[in-house]
Amino acid sequence: MFTKTIITSILDSIQKFSDRNAFCIDNIFYTYKQFAENISKIRIAVKNIPFF
């Protein structure tokens, strides 16, 4: 349910509207492209966390 309703919608928006604003935080606008780039950075950082 979460994947279908949330993740799929976000991925569609990233693909279709990469240059459009996705968020405004403290009067700074961020595009879907910037959002996707930061998601990717987070994925890489989490993937590289050593687990003991």
mmCIF file as Biopython writes it, N, C-alpha, C and O atoms, coordinates in Angstrom:
data_model
#
loop_
_atom_site.group_PDB
_atom_site.id
_atom_site.type_symbol
_atom_site.label_atom_id
_atom_site.label_alt_id
_atom_site.label_comp_id
_atom_site.label_asym_id
_atom_site.label_entity_id
_atom_site.label_seq_id
_atom_site.pdbx_PDB_ins_code
_atom_site.Cartn_x
_atom_site.Cartn_y
_atom_site.Cartn_z
_atom_site.occupancy
_atom_site.B_iso_or_equiv
_atom_site.auth_seq_id
_atom_site.auth_asym_id
_atom_site.pdbx_PDB_model_num
ATOM 1   N N  . MET A ? 1  ? 0.820  -1.194 0.000   1.0 0.0 1  A 1 
ATOM 2   C CA . MET A ? 1  ? 0.000  0.000  0.000   1.0 0.0 1  A 1 
ATOM 3   C C  . MET A ? 1  ? 0.869  1.265  0.000   1.0 0.0 1  A 1 
ATOM 4   O O  . MET A ? 1  ? 0.680  2.155  -0.829  1.0 0.0 1  A 1 
ATOM 5   N N  . PHE A ? 2  ? 1.823  1.335  0.938   1.0 0.0 2  A 1 
ATOM 6   C CA . PHE A ? 2  ? 2.711  2.501  1.014   1.0 0.0 2  A 1 
ATOM 7   C C  . PHE A ? 2  ? 3.484  2.675  -0.285  1.0 0.0 2  A 1 
ATOM 8   O O  . PHE A ? 2  ? 3.584  3.783  -0.813  1.0 0.0 2  A 1 
ATOM 9   N N  . THR A ? 3  ? 4.032  1.570  -0.800  1.0 0.0 3  A 1 
ATOM 10  C CA . THR A ? 3  ? 4.808  1.639  -2.041  1.0 0.0 3  A 1 
ATOM 11  C C  . THR A ? 3  ? 3.945  2.127  -3.190  1.0 0.0 3  A 1 
ATOM 12  O O  . THR A ? 3  ? 4.366  2.981  -3.970  1.0 0.0 3  A 1 
ATOM 13  N N  . LYS A ? 4  ? 2.752  1.591  -3.296  1.0 0.0 4  A 1 
ATOM 14  C CA . LYS A ? 4  ? 1.881  1.961  -4.410  1.0 0.0 4  A 1 
ATOM 15  C C  . LYS A ? 4  ? 1.405  3.411  -4.301  1.0 0.0 4  A 1 
ATOM 16  O O  . LYS A ? 4  ? 1.393  4.131  -5.299  1.0 0.0 4  A 1 
ATOM 17  N N  . THR A ? 5  ? 1.025  3.833  -3.136  1.0 0.0 5  A 1 
ATOM 18  C CA . THR A ? 5  ? 0.447  5.169  -2.997  1.0 0.0 5  A 1 
ATOM 19  C C  . THR A ? 5  ? 1.480  6.280  -2.849  1.0 0.0 5  A 1 
ATOM 20  O O  . THR A ? 5  ? 1.300  7.368  -3.396  1.0 0.0 5  A 1 
ATOM 21  N N  . ILE A ? 6  ? 2.535  6.022  -2.130  1.0 0.0 6  A 1 
ATOM 22  C CA . ILE A ? 6  ? 3.515  7.084  -1.850  1.0 0.0 6  A 1 
ATOM 23  C C  . ILE A ? 6  ? 4.737  6.992  -2.772  1.0 0.0 6  A 1 
ATOM 24  O O  . ILE A ? 6  ? 5.030  7.925  -3.520  1.0 0.0 6  A 1 
ATOM 25  N N  . ILE A ? 7  ? 5.431  5.882  -2.712  1.0 0.0 7  A 1 
ATOM 26  C CA . ILE A ? 7  ? 6.685  5.746  -3.459  1.0 0.0 7  A 1 
ATOM 27  C C  . ILE A ? 7  ? 6.457  5.892  -4.956  1.0 0.0 7  A 1 
ATOM 28  O O  . ILE A ? 7  ? 7.191  6.617  -5.628  1.0 0.0 7  A 1 
ATOM 29  N N  . THR A ? 8  ? 5.456  5.217  -5.478  1.0 0.0 8  A 1 
ATOM 30  C CA . THR A ? 8  ? 5.181  5.296  -6.915  1.0 0.0 8  A 1 
ATOM 31  C C  . THR A ? 8  ? 4.838  6.726  -7.321  1.0 0.0 8  A 1 
ATOM 32  O O  . THR A ? 8  ? 5.287  7.192  -8.368  1.0 0.0 8  A 1 
ATOM 33  N N  . SER A ? 9  ? 4.064  7.416  -6.524  1.0 0.0 9  A 1 
ATOM 34  C CA . SER A ? 9  ? 3.706  8.809  -6.833  1.0 0.0 9  A 1 
ATOM 35  C C  . SER A ? 9  ? 4.935  9.716  -6.828  1.0 0.0 9  A 1 
ATOM 36  O O  . SER A ? 9  ? 5.073  10.581 -7.693  1.0 0.0 9  A 1 
ATOM 37  N N  . ILE A ? 10 ? 5.816  9.523  -5.866  1.0 0.0 10 A 1 
ATOM 38  C CA . ILE A ? 10 ? 7.032  10.331 -5.795  1.0 0.0 10 A 1 
ATOM 39  C C  . ILE A ? 10 ? 7.923  10.049 -7.001  1.0 0.0 10 A 1 
ATOM 40  O O  . ILE A ? 10 ? 8.435  10.977 -7.626  1.0 0.0 10 A 1 
ATOM 41  N N  . LEU A ? 11 ? 8.109  8.773  -7.328  1.0 0.0 11 A 1 
ATOM 42  C CA . LEU A ? 11 ? 8.940  8.422  -8.486  1.0 0.0 11 A 1 
ATOM 43  C C  . LEU A ? 11 ? 8.367  8.991  -9.778  1.0 0.0 11 A 1 
ATOM 44  O O  . LEU A ? 11 ? 9.116  9.478  -10.625 1.0 0.0 11 A 1 
ATOM 45  N N  . ASP A ? 12 ? 7.056  8.935  -9.936  1.0 0.0 12 A 1 
ATOM 46  C CA . ASP A ? 12 ? 6.421  9.516  -11.120 1.0 0.0 12 A 1 
ATOM 47  C C  . ASP A ? 12 ? 6.669  11.021 -11.194 1.0 0.0 12 A 1 
ATOM 48  O O  . ASP A ? 12 ? 6.974  11.555 -12.260 1.0 0.0 12 A 1 
ATOM 49  N N  . SER A ? 13 ? 6.537  11.691 -10.068 1.0 0.0 13 A 1 
ATOM 50  C CA . SER A ? 13 ? 6.755  13.136 -10.042 1.0 0.0 13 A 1 
ATOM 51  C C  . SER A ? 13 ? 8.206  13.491 -10.343 1.0 0.0 13 A 1 
ATOM 52  O O  . SER A ? 13 ? 8.474  14.466 -11.045 1.0 0.0 13 A 1 
ATOM 53  N N  . ILE A ? 14 ? 9.133  12.714 -9.822  1.0 0.0 14 A 1 
ATOM 54  C CA . ILE A ? 14 ? 10.553 12.958 -10.097 1.0 0.0 14 A 1 
ATOM 55  C C  . ILE A ? 14 ? 10.825 12.828 -11.586 1.0 0.0 14 A 1 
ATOM 56  O O  . ILE A ? 14 ? 11.545 13.645 -12.161 1.0 0.0 14 A 1 
ATOM 57  N N  . GLN A ? 15 ? 10.254 11.807 -12.214 1.0 0.0 15 A 1 
ATOM 58  C CA . GLN A ? 15 ? 10.474 11.586 -13.641 1.0 0.0 15 A 1 
ATOM 59  C C  . GLN A ? 15 ? 9.785  12.641 -14.503 1.0 0.0 15 A 1 
ATOM 60  O O  . GLN A ? 15 ? 10.373 13.126 -15.470 1.0 0.0 15 A 1 
ATOM 61  N N  . LYS A ? 16 ? 8.572  12.995 -14.173 1.0 0.0 16 A 1 
ATOM 62  C CA . LYS A ? 16 ? 7.782  13.906 -15.018 1.0 0.0 16 A 1 
ATOM 63  C C  . LYS A ? 16 ? 8.086  15.381 -14.767 1.0 0.0 16 A 1 
ATOM 64  O O  . LYS A ? 16 ? 8.033  16.198 -15.687 1.0 0.0 16 A 1 
ATOM 65  N N  . PHE A ? 17 ? 8.402  15.713 -13.532 1.0 0.0 17 A 1 
ATOM 66  C CA . PHE A ? 17 ? 8.489  17.130 -13.149 1.0 0.0 17 A 1 
ATOM 67  C C  . PHE A ? 17 ? 9.819  17.480 -12.490 1.0 0.0 17 A 1 
ATOM 68  O O  . PHE A ? 17 ? 9.839  18.244 -11.525 1.0 0.0 17 A 1 
ATOM 69  N N  . SER A ? 18 ? 10.915 16.948 -12.982 1.0 0.0 18 A 1 
ATOM 70  C CA . SER A ? 18 ? 12.210 17.100 -12.308 1.0 0.0 18 A 1 
ATOM 71  C C  . SER A ? 18 ? 12.614 18.551 -12.058 1.0 0.0 18 A 1 
ATOM 72  O O  . SER A ? 18 ? 13.315 18.835 -11.086 1.0 0.0 18 A 1 
ATOM 73  N N  . ASP A ? 19 ? 12.187 19.463 -12.909 1.0 0.0 19 A 1 
ATOM 74  C CA . ASP A ? 19 ? 12.568 20.871 -12.745 1.0 0.0 19 A 1 
ATOM 75  C C  . ASP A ? 19 ? 11.557 21.688 -11.948 1.0 0.0 19 A 1 
ATOM 76  O O  . ASP A ? 19 ? 11.765 22.877 -11.709 1.0 0.0 19 A 1 
ATOM 77  N N  . ARG A ? 20 ? 10.480 21.061 -11.545 1.0 0.0 20 A 1 
ATOM 78  C CA . ARG A ? 20 ? 9.468  21.775 -10.751 1.0 0.0 20 A 1 
ATOM 79  C C  . ARG A ? 20 ? 9.794  21.682 -9.270  1.0 0.0 20 A 1 
ATOM 80  O O  . ARG A ? 20 ? 10.501 20.779 -8.821  1.0 0.0 20 A 1 
ATOM 81  N N  . ASN A ? 21 ? 9.259  22.641 -8.526  1.0 0.0 21 A 1 
ATOM 82  C CA . ASN A ? 21 ? 9.491  22.665 -7.086  1.0 0.0 21 A 1 
ATOM 83  C C  . ASN A ? 21 ? 8.748  21.529 -6.400  1.0 0.0 21 A 1 
ATOM 84  O O  . ASN A ? 21 ? 7.574  21.276 -6.668  1.0 0.0 21 A 1 
ATOM 85  N N  . ALA A ? 22 ? 9.459  20.857 -5.513  1.0 0.0 22 A 1 
ATOM 86  C CA . ALA A ? 22 ? 8.871  19.780 -4.730  1.0 0.0 22 A 1 
ATOM 87  C C  . ALA A ? 22 ? 8.610  20.242 -3.297  1.0 0.0 22 A 1 
ATOM 88  O O  . ALA A ? 22 ? 7.607  19.870 -2.687  1.0 0.0 22 A 1 
ATOM 89  N N  . PHE A ? 23 ? 9.522  21.056 -2.771  1.0 0.0 23 A 1 
ATOM 90  C CA . PHE A ? 23 ? 9.431  21.519 -1.394  1.0 0.0 23 A 1 
ATOM 91  C C  . PHE A ? 23 ? 9.864  22.965 -1.280  1.0 0.0 23 A 1 
ATOM 92  O O  . PHE A ? 23 ? 10.615 23.483 -2.107  1.0 0.0 23 A 1 
ATOM 93  N N  . CYS A ? 24 ? 9.367  23.601 -0.229  1.0 0.0 24 A 1 
ATOM 94  C CA . CYS A ? 24 ? 9.853  24.927 0.161   1.0 0.0 24 A 1 
ATOM 95  C C  . CYS A ? 24 ? 10.120 24.858 1.657   1.0 0.0 24 A 1 
ATOM 96  O O  . CYS A ? 24 ? 9.207  24.663 2.459   1.0 0.0 24 A 1 
ATOM 97  N N  . ILE A ? 25 ? 11.394 25.021 2.020   1.0 0.0 25 A 1 
ATOM 98  C CA . ILE A ? 25 ? 11.793 24.971 3.416   1.0 0.0 25 A 1 
ATOM 99  C C  . ILE A ? 25 ? 12.534 26.259 3.731   1.0 0.0 25 A 1 
ATOM 100 O O  . ILE A ? 25 ? 13.536 26.575 3.090   1.0 0.0 25 A 1 
ATOM 101 N N  . ASP A ? 26 ? 12.053 26.993 4.703   1.0 0.0 26 A 1 
ATOM 102 C CA . ASP A ? 26 ? 12.628 28.300 5.076   1.0 0.0 26 A 1 
ATOM 103 C C  . ASP A ? 26 ? 12.758 29.221 3.860   1.0 0.0 26 A 1 
ATOM 104 O O  . ASP A ? 26 ? 13.785 29.873 3.669   1.0 0.0 26 A 1 
ATOM 105 N N  . ASN A ? 27 ? 11.720 29.261 3.055   1.0 0.0 27 A 1 
ATOM 106 C CA . ASN A ? 27 ? 11.643 30.099 1.851   1.0 0.0 27 A 1 
ATOM 107 C C  . ASN A ? 27 ? 12.683 29.737 0.790   1.0 0.0 27 A 1 
ATOM 108 O O  . ASN A ? 27 ? 13.010 30.567 -0.059  1.0 0.0 27 A 1 
ATOM 109 N N  . ILE A ? 28 ? 13.198 28.530 0.827   1.0 0.0 28 A 1 
ATOM 110 C CA . ILE A ? 28 ? 14.106 28.021 -0.204  1.0 0.0 28 A 1 
ATOM 111 C C  . ILE A ? 28 ? 13.381 26.891 -0.919  1.0 0.0 28 A 1 
ATOM 112 O O  . ILE A ? 28 ? 12.915 25.941 -0.289  1.0 0.0 28 A 1 
ATOM 113 N N  . PHE A ? 29 ? 13.291 27.001 -2.229  1.0 0.0 29 A 1 
ATOM 114 C CA . PHE A ? 29 ? 12.604 25.990 -3.018  1.0 0.0 29 A 1 
ATOM 115 C C  . PHE A ? 29 ? 13.588 24.926 -3.499  1.0 0.0 29 A 1 
ATOM 116 O O  . PHE A ? 29 ? 14.719 25.228 -3.880  1.0 0.0 29 A 1 
ATOM 117 N N  . TYR A ? 30 ? 13.130 23.678 -3.471  1.0 0.0 30 A 1 
ATOM 118 C CA . TYR A ? 30 ? 13.917 22.535 -3.910  1.0 0.0 30 A 1 
ATOM 119 C C  . TYR A ? 30 ? 13.131 21.777 -4.969  1.0 0.0 30 A 1 
ATOM 120 O O  . TYR A ? 30 ? 11.945 21.501 -4.791  1.0 0.0 30 A 1 
ATOM 121 N N  . THR A ? 31 ? 13.793 21.441 -6.066  1.0 0.0 31 A 1 
ATOM 122 C CA . THR A ? 31 ? 13.125 20.745 -7.160  1.0 0.0 31 A 1 
ATOM 123 C C  . THR A ? 31 ? 13.059 19.241 -6.895  1.0 0.0 31 A 1 
ATOM 124 O O  . THR A ? 31 ? 13.721 18.714 -6.001  1.0 0.0 31 A 1 
ATOM 125 N N  . TYR A ? 32 ? 12.247 18.579 -7.694  1.0 0.0 32 A 1 
ATOM 126 C CA . TYR A ? 32 ? 12.188 17.120 -7.607  1.0 0.0 32 A 1 
ATOM 127 C C  . TYR A ? 32 ? 13.546 16.500 -7.941  1.0 0.0 32 A 1 
ATOM 128 O O  . TYR A ? 32 ? 13.906 15.459 -7.391  1.0 0.0 32 A 1 
ATOM 129 N N  . LYS A ? 33 ? 14.294 17.134 -8.835  1.0 0.0 33 A 1 
ATOM 130 C CA . LYS A ? 33 ? 15.626 16.629 -9.176  1.0 0.0 33 A 1 
ATOM 131 C C  . LYS A ? 33 ? 16.543 16.695 -7.953  1.0 0.0 33 A 1 
ATOM 132 O O  . LYS A ? 33 ? 17.253 15.735 -7.653  1.0 0.0 33 A 1 
ATOM 133 N N  . GLN A ? 34 ? 16.526 17.817 -7.258  1.0 0.0 34 A 1 
ATOM 134 C CA . GLN A ? 34 ? 17.337 17.951 -6.050  1.0 0.0 34 A 1 
ATOM 135 C C  . GLN A ? 34 ? 16.899 16.945 -4.987  1.0 0.0 34 A 1 
ATOM 136 O O  . GLN A ? 34 ? 17.729 16.373 -4.281  1.0 0.0 34 A 1 
ATOM 137 N N  . PHE A ? 35 ? 15.600 16.739 -4.882  1.0 0.0 35 A 1 
ATOM 138 C CA . PHE A ? 35 ? 15.053 15.757 -3.959  1.0 0.0 35 A 1 
ATOM 139 C C  . PHE A ? 35 ? 15.592 14.365 -4.278  1.0 0.0 35 A 1 
ATOM 140 O O  . PHE A ? 35 ? 16.037 13.648 -3.381  1.0 0.0 35 A 1 
ATOM 141 N N  . ALA A ? 36 ? 15.555 13.983 -5.550  1.0 0.0 36 A 1 
ATOM 142 C CA . ALA A ? 36 ? 16.050 12.671 -5.985  1.0 0.0 36 A 1 
ATOM 143 C C  . ALA A ? 36 ? 17.551 12.529 -5.721  1.0 0.0 36 A 1 
ATOM 144 O O  . ALA A ? 36 ? 18.011 11.471 -5.293  1.0 0.0 36 A 1 
ATOM 145 N N  . GLU A ? 37 ? 18.309 13.592 -5.976  1.0 0.0 37 A 1 
ATOM 146 C CA . GLU A ? 37 ? 19.752 13.538 -5.740  1.0 0.0 37 A 1 
ATOM 147 C C  . GLU A ? 37 ? 20.059 13.312 -4.261  1.0 0.0 37 A 1 
ATOM 148 O O  . GLU A ? 37 ? 20.971 12.561 -3.916  1.0 0.0 37 A 1 
ATOM 149 N N  . ASN A ? 38 ? 19.300 13.960 -3.402  1.0 0.0 38 A 1 
ATOM 150 C CA . ASN A ? 38 ? 19.526 13.796 -1.962  1.0 0.0 38 A 1 
ATOM 151 C C  . ASN A ? 38 ? 19.071 12.432 -1.464  1.0 0.0 38 A 1 
ATOM 152 O O  . ASN A ? 38 ? 19.695 11.861 -0.569  1.0 0.0 38 A 1 
ATOM 153 N N  . ILE A ? 39 ? 17.997 11.905 -2.029  1.0 0.0 39 A 1 
ATOM 154 C CA . ILE A ? 39 ? 17.583 10.542 -1.698  1.0 0.0 39 A 1 
ATOM 155 C C  . ILE A ? 39 ? 18.703 9.570  -2.050  1.0 0.0 39 A 1 
ATOM 156 O O  . ILE A ? 39 ? 19.009 8.658  -1.282  1.0 0.0 39 A 1 
ATOM 157 N N  . SER A ? 40 ? 19.303 9.771  -3.202  1.0 0.0 40 A 1 
ATOM 158 C CA . SER A ? 40 ? 20.396 8.904  -3.636  1.0 0.0 40 A 1 
ATOM 159 C C  . SER A ? 40 ? 21.581 8.987  -2.678  1.0 0.0 40 A 1 
ATOM 160 O O  . SER A ? 40 ? 22.175 7.965  -2.337  1.0 0.0 40 A 1 
ATOM 161 N N  . LYS A ? 41 ? 21.924 10.184 -2.249  1.0 0.0 41 A 1 
ATOM 162 C CA . LYS A ? 41 ? 23.032 10.354 -1.304  1.0 0.0 41 A 1 
ATOM 163 C C  . LYS A ? 41 ? 22.741 9.648  0.023   1.0 0.0 41 A 1 
ATOM 164 O O  . LYS A ? 41 ? 23.628 9.033  0.615   1.0 0.0 41 A 1 
ATOM 165 N N  . ILE A ? 42 ? 21.511 9.740  0.475   1.0 0.0 42 A 1 
ATOM 166 C CA . ILE A ? 42 ? 21.124 9.084  1.721   1.0 0.0 42 A 1 
ATOM 167 C C  . ILE A ? 42 ? 21.208 7.566  1.565   1.0 0.0 42 A 1 
ATOM 168 O O  . ILE A ? 42 ? 21.704 6.876  2.454   1.0 0.0 42 A 1 
ATOM 169 N N  . ARG A ? 43 ? 20.723 7.048  0.435   1.0 0.0 43 A 1 
ATOM 170 C CA . ARG A ? 43 ? 20.792 5.606  0.175   1.0 0.0 43 A 1 
ATOM 171 C C  . ARG A ? 43 ? 22.226 5.105  0.234   1.0 0.0 43 A 1 
ATOM 172 O O  . ARG A ? 43 ? 22.512 4.075  0.845   1.0 0.0 43 A 1 
ATOM 173 N N  . ILE A ? 44 ? 23.128 5.848  -0.411  1.0 0.0 44 A 1 
ATOM 174 C CA . ILE A ? 44 ? 24.542 5.452  -0.431  1.0 0.0 44 A 1 
ATOM 175 C C  . ILE A ? 44 ? 25.130 5.488  0.982   1.0 0.0 44 A 1 
ATOM 176 O O  . ILE A ? 44 ? 25.857 4.578  1.380   1.0 0.0 44 A 1 
ATOM 177 N N  . ALA A ? 45 ? 24.812 6.537  1.733   1.0 0.0 45 A 1 
ATOM 178 C CA . ALA A ? 45 ? 25.335 6.661  3.094   1.0 0.0 45 A 1 
ATOM 179 C C  . ALA A ? 45 ? 24.823 5.527  3.981   1.0 0.0 45 A 1 
ATOM 180 O O  . ALA A ? 45 ? 25.593 4.948  4.748   1.0 0.0 45 A 1 
ATOM 181 N N  . VAL A ? 46 ? 23.556 5.210  3.886   1.0 0.0 46 A 1 
ATOM 182 C CA . VAL A ? 46 ? 22.989 4.131  4.699   1.0 0.0 46 A 1 
ATOM 183 C C  . VAL A ? 46 ? 23.573 2.786  4.289   1.0 0.0 46 A 1 
ATOM 184 O O  . VAL A ? 46 ? 23.860 1.939  5.134   1.0 0.0 46 A 1 
ATOM 185 N N  . LYS A ? 47 ? 23.745 2.600  2.987   1.0 0.0 47 A 1 
ATOM 186 C CA . LYS A ? 47 ? 24.300 1.342  2.479   1.0 0.0 47 A 1 
ATOM 187 C C  . LYS A ? 47 ? 25.724 1.129  2.996   1.0 0.0 47 A 1 
ATOM 188 O O  . LYS A ? 47 ? 26.141 -0.008 3.216   1.0 0.0 47 A 1 
ATOM 189 N N  . ASN A ? 48 ? 26.459 2.206  3.188   1.0 0.0 48 A 1 
ATOM 190 C CA . ASN A ? 48 ? 27.856 2.106  3.604   1.0 0.0 48 A 1 
ATOM 191 C C  . ASN A ? 48 ? 28.061 2.083  5.113   1.0 0.0 48 A 1 
ATOM 192 O O  . ASN A ? 48 ? 29.201 2.072  5.578   1.0 0.0 48 A 1 
ATOM 193 N N  . ILE A ? 49 ? 26.995 2.077  5.871   1.0 0.0 49 A 1 
ATOM 194 C CA . ILE A ? 49 ? 27.116 1.992  7.338   1.0 0.0 49 A 1 
ATOM 195 C C  . ILE A ? 49 ? 27.515 0.560  7.697   1.0 0.0 49 A 1 
ATOM 196 O O  . ILE A ? 49 ? 26.815 -0.392 7.351   1.0 0.0 49 A 1 
ATOM 197 N N  . PRO A ? 50 ? 28.626 0.418  8.380   1.0 0.0 50 A 1 
ATOM 198 C CA . PRO A ? 50 ? 29.031 -0.948 8.760   1.0 0.0 50 A 1 
ATOM 199 C C  . PRO A ? 50 ? 28.143 -1.459 9.899   1.0 0.0 50 A 1 
ATOM 200 O O  . PRO A ? 50 ? 27.908 -0.766 10.888  1.0 0.0 50 A 1 
ATOM 201 N N  . PHE A ? 51 ? 27.674 -2.656 9.733   1.0 0.0 51 A 1 
ATOM 202 C CA . PHE A ? 51 ? 26.866 -3.285 10.769  1.0 0.0 51 A 1 
ATOM 203 C C  . PHE A ? 51 ? 27.694 -4.371 11.448  1.0 0.0 51 A 1 
ATOM 204 O O  . PHE A ? 51 ? 28.340 -5.178 10.779  1.0 0.0 51 A 1 
ATOM 205 N N  . PHE A ? 52 ? 27.671 -4.387 12.758  1.0 0.0 52 A 1 
ATOM 206 C CA . PHE A ? 52 ? 28.450 -5.351 13.515  1.0 0.0 52 A 1 
ATOM 207 C C  . PHE A ? 52 ? 27.559 -6.413 14.089  1.0 0.0 52 A 1 
ATOM 208 O O  . PHE A ? 52 ? 28.039 -7.323 14.766  1.0 0.0 52 A 1 
#
